[in-house]
């Protein structure tokens, strides 16, 4: 499955809540009381941080179960959430690598 530049820009815009590629092309206006970090890098950072936290939670639930103090349903739920988070990170990585490959193949 191939993703085009406009599809990627639209998905990125939806993730940021801006609505589409036109909103992405406009740089943010500086000068608010708080600067909000938004961009692809911060989105990926949040995604990876969330995945790490989910995996740590699954590890803790597993350790509690092994010690005889945890509930098996909690362990299965935590491991399922960790697996989903990892699959999401891998899918984003694959898309980024694919997009990089397409950019490198472009003729100047």
Secondary structure as UniProt FT lines:
FT   HELIX           5..16
FT   HELIX           21..25
FT   HELIX           40..66
FT   TURN            67..68
FT   HELIX           72..105
//
